[in-house]
Amino acid sequence: MKPVLKPARPTAARGAGRWPLWRTVAVVTVGVVTPVMLVACAGRPADVAGGVGVSRDGNRQADASLEVIDGAVVTTPVAGLFGVSTVDAEIAAGEQPGAAGGGEFREGSDAAASPRQPDPDLAKLRDSSLTEAERIAAAEAMALRIARSSNPDSQSLVEALQELLATPDDAAASFVMRAITKLPDAPPMLLPLLTSRLPDASPEELPRLLDAIASVRTQDAAAEIFAYTDPDQPPEVSAAAFAALARLSGRDDIGRDRARWRAWIDEVSRLSDLDWRRRLTMNFARRADRVAAQRNDALNRLTDSLRRLHLATPAEQRPELLASMLLDDLPQVRDLGFELISRELSATGRIDGPVGDASLKLLAHPLASVRGSAAVLVRRIVPDGAEAAVGAALVAETGPVAGESMLLAG
């Protein structure tokens, strides 16, 4: 006996007259949620029209910022998320680049370029009616901008400076050289500008020009300078060349030994840029150590000389000498003044007016240690006006040690 099979219900009849729920969710997601999320991710406010919008006059208009990517319509910021620029999308759509934004298209930019304005520093440098100080300041500002800038416009400034060096205006050329000399590390692009002036430079101008070239710290600049150490050059020119080499390289230990300079240039000419910079760093570090040692030696000799001067000075003239030591900018000299005054007070018990006036002035010194030492001295000398000066200094005092000394002095 065969089983009785019930006829299947037609598929078309199933759910007839009803819109499936999943289709509703899909339509809402694709048509509403997805565009809003894409616009938000692109950094565009959700209330900004994207697609067809309404203008202020009530007319519907197409949003020019729409792009088409793989068949999907997205806004221009969203196109950027997929690596498609505005210009690329417009070209792909067959439009004139820049037409979407209603602006003028310029190669290398999506926006219209503003007209280039004359450089104010260059105008000042060319203006012979300005004072020398104003033109020098303009030249220094231009040189500093060239040294610090990675903008391509710096090349136009270099060309402008080169034009100034080639003009008969010797004053402008001198200002340019002075400005480049002040740069601690001038860019190599300035070297051709300077070397082009060497053949026609006078013996009076060559020292300044060589000094400016020394600011371009490259092997090529060193070779250009070395050529002027030749004994056939005027003495002042060869001396300036040796000094420029020492400034460029940090090798102030070679002096005017031309053979050693030649060997040094031959050696560094084979170095890579990185090794050359390392060599310069090492040279300047050694030079800084030498200069520091020389400075300490000079200060020691200075203080020894002042000690002998103090002993050789008549007693009635010593207060003025000691007061000048207290007010000296060098800490070593000022400390020596405090030491010698303390010895004078221990030996004689008193000291005349100039030292007291100087000690009152030091109550307002920027260093708390100096203010504290001055307060101790005021307490021992008790000069005229000490009470008022100490009171005013105590009100402004922020250091605990100096404040304690002032309290005792008051």
C-alpha positions as CSV (number, residue, x, y, z in Angstrom):
1,M,0.0,0.0,0.0
2,K,1.6,3.3,-1.1
3,P,1.8,6.1,1.3
4,V,-0.4,9.1,0.6
5,L,1.8,12.2,-0.1
6,K,0.3,15.6,0.6
7,P,0.9,18.1,-2.2
8,A,3.5,20.7,-1.4
9,R,2.4,24.3,-1.0
10,P,3.5,26.6,-3.8
11,T,6.6,28.6,-2.8
12,A,5.1,31.8,-4.3
13,A,2.1,31.5,-2.1
14,R,4.2,31.3,1.1
15,G,4.2,34.7,2.9
16,A,2.4,36.3,-0.1
17,G,1.4,39.9,0.5
18,R,4.1,40.4,3.2
19,W,7.6,42.2,3.0
20,P,10.3,40.0,4.6
21,L,11.9,41.5,7.7
22,W,15.4,40.8,6.6
23,R,14.9,42.8,3.4
24,T,13.7,45.8,5.5
25,V,16.8,45.6,7.6
26,A,19.1,45.4,4.6
27,V,17.5,48.3,2.9
28,V,17.7,50.5,6.0
29,T,21.4,49.5,6.5
30,V,22.5,50.1,3.0
31,G,20.4,53.1,2.2
32,V,20.7,55.0,5.5
33,V,23.1,53.7,8.1
34,T,26.0,52.9,5.9
35,P,26.2,56.4,4.2
36,V,25.9,58.1,7.5
37,M,28.7,56.0,9.0
38,L,30.9,56.6,6.0
39,V,30.4,60.3,6.2
40,A,31.2,60.3,9.9
41,C,34.3,58.3,9.4
42,A,35.4,60.7,6.7
43,G,35.2,63.6,9.2
44,R,32.2,65.1,7.5
45,P,29.2,66.2,9.7
46,A,26.2,64.0,9.2
47,D,24.0,67.0,8.5
48,V,26.0,68.1,5.5
49,A,24.4,67.2,2.2
50,G,25.9,64.3,0.5
51,G,24.3,63.4,-2.8
52,V,21.2,65.4,-3.6
53,G,20.6,68.3,-1.3
54,V,18.5,71.3,-1.0
55,S,19.9,74.8,-1.7
56,R,19.0,77.9,0.2
57,D,16.5,78.8,-2.5
58,G,14.7,75.5,-2.1
59,N,16.0,73.9,-5.4
60,R,17.4,70.4,-5.3
61,Q,21.0,70.2,-6.4
62,A,23.6,67.5,-6.8
63,D,26.5,67.5,-4.2
64,A,29.7,68.0,-6.2
65,S,31.7,66.1,-3.6
66,L,30.3,62.7,-4.5
67,E,32.7,60.1,-5.9
68,V,32.2,56.7,-7.5
69,I,34.4,53.9,-6.2
70,D,33.7,50.3,-7.5
71,G,30.2,51.3,-8.3
72,A,29.4,52.8,-4.9
73,V,28.7,56.5,-4.4
74,V,30.6,58.0,-1.6
75,T,31.6,61.5,-0.5
76,T,35.0,63.1,-1.4
77,P,36.4,62.6,2.2
78,V,35.5,58.9,2.0
79,A,37.2,58.6,-1.4
80,G,40.3,59.8,0.4
81,L,40.0,56.8,2.8
82,F,40.4,54.5,-0.1
83,G,43.5,56.3,-1.4
84,V,41.6,58.2,-4.2
85,S,42.2,61.9,-4.3
86,T,39.7,64.4,-5.4
87,V,41.6,65.1,-8.6
88,D,41.9,61.4,-9.4
89,A,38.2,60.8,-8.8
90,E,37.3,63.7,-11.0
91,I,39.5,62.5,-13.8
92,A,38.1,59.0,-13.5
93,A,34.6,60.4,-13.9
94,G,35.6,62.3,-17.0
95,E,35.4,65.7,-15.4
96,Q,37.8,68.6,-15.6
97,P,40.0,68.6,-12.4
98,G,38.9,71.2,-10.0
99,A,35.4,71.5,-11.5
100,A,33.8,69.8,-8.5
101,G,34.9,72.5,-6.1
102,G,34.2,75.3,-8.6
103,G,37.8,76.5,-8.3
104,E,40.7,76.9,-10.6
105,F,42.9,73.8,-11.0
106,R,46.7,74.2,-10.8
107,E,49.1,71.3,-11.3
108,G,50.3,69.9,-8.0
109,S,47.5,71.4,-6.0
110,D,43.7,70.8,-5.6
111,A,43.2,74.5,-4.7
112,A,43.8,77.7,-6.5
113,A,47.2,79.3,-5.7
114,S,47.3,82.8,-4.3
115,P,49.7,85.1,-6.1
116,R,53.2,85.2,-4.7
117,Q,53.9,88.2,-2.6
118,P,57.3,90.1,-2.7
119,D,59.6,88.9,0.0
120,P,59.7,91.7,2.6
121,D,63.3,91.0,3.8
122,L,64.6,90.9,0.2
123,A,62.9,94.3,-0.4
124,K,64.5,95.8,2.6
125,L,67.9,94.4,1.6
126,R,67.6,96.0,-1.8
127,D,66.4,99.3,-0.4
128,S,69.5,101.6,-0.3
129,S,67.4,104.3,1.5
130,L,67.2,102.2,4.7
131,T,69.9,102.3,7.4
132,E,72.8,99.9,7.4
133,A,71.5,98.2,10.5
134,E,68.0,97.6,8.9
135,R,69.6,96.1,5.8
136,I,71.9,93.9,7.8
137,A,69.0,92.7,9.9
138,A,67.0,91.9,6.7
139,A,70.0,89.9,5.3
140,E,70.4,88.0,8.5
141,A,66.7,87.1,8.5
142,M,66.8,85.8,5.0
143,A,69.9,83.7,5.6
144,L,68.4,82.3,8.8
145,R,65.2,81.4,6.9
146,I,67.2,79.6,4.2
147,A,69.1,77.6,6.8
148,R,66.0,76.6,8.7
149,S,63.5,76.0,5.8
150,S,62.8,72.9,3.9
151,N,60.4,74.8,1.6
152,P,61.2,74.9,-2.1
153,D,60.8,78.6,-2.0
154,S,64.2,78.8,-0.2
155,Q,65.8,78.2,-3.6
156,S,64.2,81.4,-4.9
157,L,65.7,83.2,-2.0
158,V,69.2,81.7,-2.8
159,E,68.8,82.9,-6.3
160,A,67.9,86.4,-5.1
161,L,71.0,86.5,-2.9
162,Q,73.1,85.4,-5.7
163,E,71.8,88.2,-7.8
164,L,72.7,90.6,-5.1
165,L,76.2,89.3,-4.9
166,A,76.6,89.8,-8.6
167,T,75.4,93.4,-8.6
168,P,77.6,96.4,-8.2
169,D,76.0,97.1,-4.9
170,D,78.9,96.3,-2.7
171,A,77.0,97.2,0.4
172,A,74.3,94.6,-0.2
173,A,76.9,92.0,-1.0
174,S,78.7,92.8,2.2
175,F,75.5,92.4,4.2
176,V,74.8,89.0,2.6
177,M,78.3,87.8,3.4
178,R,78.0,89.0,7.0
179,A,74.7,87.3,7.4
180,I,76.0,83.9,6.0
181,T,79.0,84.2,8.3
182,K,76.7,84.3,11.3
183,L,75.1,81.0,10.4
184,P,76.7,78.2,12.5
185,D,76.1,75.6,9.7
186,A,75.1,77.2,6.4
187,P,73.3,75.0,3.9
188,P,75.6,73.7,1.0
189,M,73.3,75.4,-1.6
190,L,74.9,78.7,-0.5
191,L,78.5,77.6,-1.5
192,P,78.2,78.2,-5.3
193,L,76.7,81.6,-4.5
194,L,79.8,82.6,-2.5
195,T,82.5,80.9,-4.6
196,S,81.2,82.6,-7.8
197,R,82.4,85.9,-6.2
198,L,85.9,84.7,-5.4
199,P,87.6,85.4,-8.8
200,D,86.6,89.1,-8.8
201,A,86.9,89.7,-5.0
202,S,89.5,92.3,-4.0
203,P,92.2,91.6,-1.3
204,E,90.2,93.7,1.1
205,E,87.0,91.7,0.5
206,L,88.6,88.2,0.4
207,P,88.9,87.8,4.2
208,R,85.2,88.4,4.7
209,L,84.3,86.1,1.8
210,L,86.5,83.3,3.1
211,D,85.0,83.6,6.5
212,A,81.5,83.3,5.0
213,I,82.5,80.2,3.1
214,A,83.7,78.7,6.3
215,S,80.1,78.6,7.5
216,V,79.4,76.0,4.8
217,R,80.9,73.1,6.6
218,T,81.7,70.7,3.7
219,Q,84.8,69.2,2.1
220,D,84.3,71.3,-1.0
221,A,84.2,74.5,1.0
222,A,87.4,73.5,2.8
223,A,89.1,72.9,-0.6
224,E,88.0,76.3,-1.9
225,I,89.4,78.0,1.2
226,F,92.7,76.0,1.1
227,A,93.6,77.4,-2.3
228,Y,94.0,80.9,-0.7
229,T,96.6,79.7,1.8
230,D,99.1,79.8,-1.0
231,P,102.2,81.8,-0.1
232,D,101.7,84.0,-3.2
233,Q,98.6,85.4,-1.7
234,P,98.8,88.7,0.3
235,P,99.6,88.0,3.9
236,E,96.2,89.2,5.2
237,V,94.4,86.8,2.7
238,S,96.4,83.7,3.6
239,A,96.0,84.5,7.3
240,A,92.2,84.8,6.8
241,A,92.2,81.5,4.9
242,F,94.0,79.6,7.7
243,A,91.6,81.1,10.2
244,A,88.6,80.1,8.0
245,L,89.9,76.5,7.8
246,A,90.2,76.3,11.5
247,R,86.7,77.7,12.0
248,L,85.2,75.3,9.4
249,S,86.8,72.2,10.8
250,G,87.3,72.9,14.5
251,R,91.1,72.1,14.0
252,D,92.5,75.2,15.6
253,D,95.5,73.1,16.6
254,I,97.0,73.0,13.1
255,G,97.7,76.7,12.9
256,R,99.3,78.0,9.7
257,D,101.0,74.7,8.7
258,R,100.0,74.4,5.0
259,A,101.4,70.9,4.6
260,R,99.3,69.6,7.5
261,W,96.2,71.3,6.1
262,R,96.9,69.7,2.7
263,A,97.2,66.3,4.3
264,W,94.0,66.9,6.3
265,I,92.0,67.9,3.2
266,D,93.3,64.9,1.3
267,E,92.2,62.7,4.1
268,V,88.7,64.1,4.6
269,S,88.0,64.3,0.9
270,R,87.5,60.5,0.8
271,L,85.0,60.5,3.7
272,S,81.3,59.9,3.3
273,D,78.9,62.6,4.4
274,L,78.1,60.7,7.6
275,D,81.8,60.1,8.5
276,W,82.6,63.7,7.6
277,R,79.9,64.9,10.1
278,R,81.2,62.5,12.7
279,R,84.7,63.9,12.2
280,L,83.4,67.5,12.6
281,T,81.6,66.6,15.8
282,M,84.7,65.0,17.2
283,N,86.8,68.1,16.2
284,F,84.4,70.5,17.8
285,A,84.1,68.5,21.0
286,R,87.9,68.5,21.3
287,R,88.0,72.2,20.5
288,A,85.4,72.9,23.2
289,D,87.5,71.1,25.8
290,R,90.5,73.1,24.8
291,V,88.7,76.4,25.0
292,A,87.2,75.5,28.4
293,A,90.7,74.6,29.7
294,Q,92.1,77.9,28.3
295,R,89.2,79.8,29.9
296,N,89.8,78.2,33.3
297,D,93.5,79.0,33.0
298,A,92.8,82.6,32.1
299,L,90.4,83.0,35.0
300,N,92.9,81.6,37.5
301,R,95.5,84.0,36.3
302,L,93.0,86.8,36.5
303,T,92.1,86.1,40.1
304,D,95.7,85.7,41.0
305,S,96.4,89.1,39.5
306,L,93.5,90.7,41.4
307,R,94.8,89.2,44.7
308,R,98.2,90.9,44.1
309,L,96.5,94.1,43.0
310,H,94.5,94.1,46.2
311,L,97.6,93.8,48.3
312,A,99.4,96.5,46.3
313,T,96.5,98.9,46.6
314,P,96.7,101.5,49.4
315,A,94.2,100.8,52.3
316,E,92.1,103.9,51.6
317,Q,91.6,102.9,48.0
318,R,90.7,99.2,48.6
319,P,87.0,99.7,49.2
320,E,86.5,100.9,45.6
321,L,88.4,98.0,44.2
322,L,86.5,95.5,46.4
323,A,83.2,97.1,45.5
324,S,84.0,96.7,41.8
325,M,84.8,93.1,42.3
326,L,81.4,92.5,44.0
327,L,79.6,94.0,41.1
328,D,81.6,92.1,38.4
329,D,79.7,89.8,36.1
330,L,82.3,87.0,36.4
331,P,81.3,84.7,39.3
332,Q,85.0,84.0,40.0
333,V,85.8,87.7,40.4
334,R,82.6,88.3,42.5
335,D,83.4,85.4,44.8
336,L,87.0,86.7,45.2
337,G,85.5,90.1,46.3
338,F,83.4,88.4,49.0
339,E,86.5,86.5,50.2
340,L,88.8,89.6,50.3
341,I,86.1,91.7,52.1
342,S,85.6,89.0,54.7
343,R,89.4,89.1,55.3
344,E,89.4,92.9,55.6
345,L,86.6,92.8,58.1
346,S,88.3,90.1,60.2
347,A,91.6,92.1,60.1
348,T,90.3,95.7,60.7
349,G,86.7,95.3,61.8
350,R,85.3,97.9,59.4
351,I,85.2,98.9,55.8
352,D,84.1,102.1,54.1
353,G,81.1,103.0,52.0
354,P,81.4,101.7,48.4
355,V,81.4,98.1,49.6
356,G,78.2,98.7,51.6
357,D,76.4,100.2,48.6
358,A,77.5,97.3,46.4
359,S,76.2,94.8,49.0
360,L,72.8,96.4,49.0
361,K,72.6,96.2,45.2
362,L,73.4,92.5,45.4
363,L,70.3,91.9,47.5
364,A,68.3,92.0,44.2
365,H,70.7,89.7,42.3
366,P,69.1,86.9,40.2
367,L,71.1,84.2,42.0
368,A,69.8,83.2,45.5
369,S,73.4,82.3,46.6
370,V,74.6,85.8,45.8
371,R,71.6,87.4,47.6
372,G,72.4,85.3,50.7
373,S,76.1,86.3,50.7
374,A,75.1,89.9,50.2
375,A,72.7,89.7,53.2
376,V,75.5,88.2,55.4
377,L,77.8,91.1,54.3
378,V,75.1,93.7,55.0
379,R,74.6,92.3,58.5
380,R,78.4,92.7,59.2
381,I,78.8,96.1,57.6
382,V,75.4,97.7,58.4
383,P,75.5,100.3,55.7
384,D,73.2,103.3,55.6
385,G,69.7,102.3,54.3
386,A,70.2,98.6,55.2
387,E,67.0,98.2,57.1
388,A,64.8,99.4,54.3
389,A,66.7,97.6,51.6
390,V,66.7,94.3,53.5
391,G,62.9,94.7,54.2
392,A,62.1,95.2,50.5
393,A,64.4,92.3,49.5
394,L,62.8,90.0,52.1
395,V,59.3,90.7,50.7
396,A,60.4,89.5,47.3
397,E,62.7,86.7,48.4
398,T,61.7,83.1,47.5
399,G,64.8,81.2,48.5
400,P,64.9,79.7,52.0
401,V,68.6,80.1,52.6
402,A,68.8,83.7,51.3
403,G,65.6,84.5,53.2
404,E,67.1,83.3,56.5
405,S,70.2,85.4,55.9
406,M,68.0,88.5,55.3
407,L,66.0,87.9,58.4
408,L,69.2,87.8,60.4
409,A,70.4,91.0,58.6
410,G,67.2,92.8,59.3
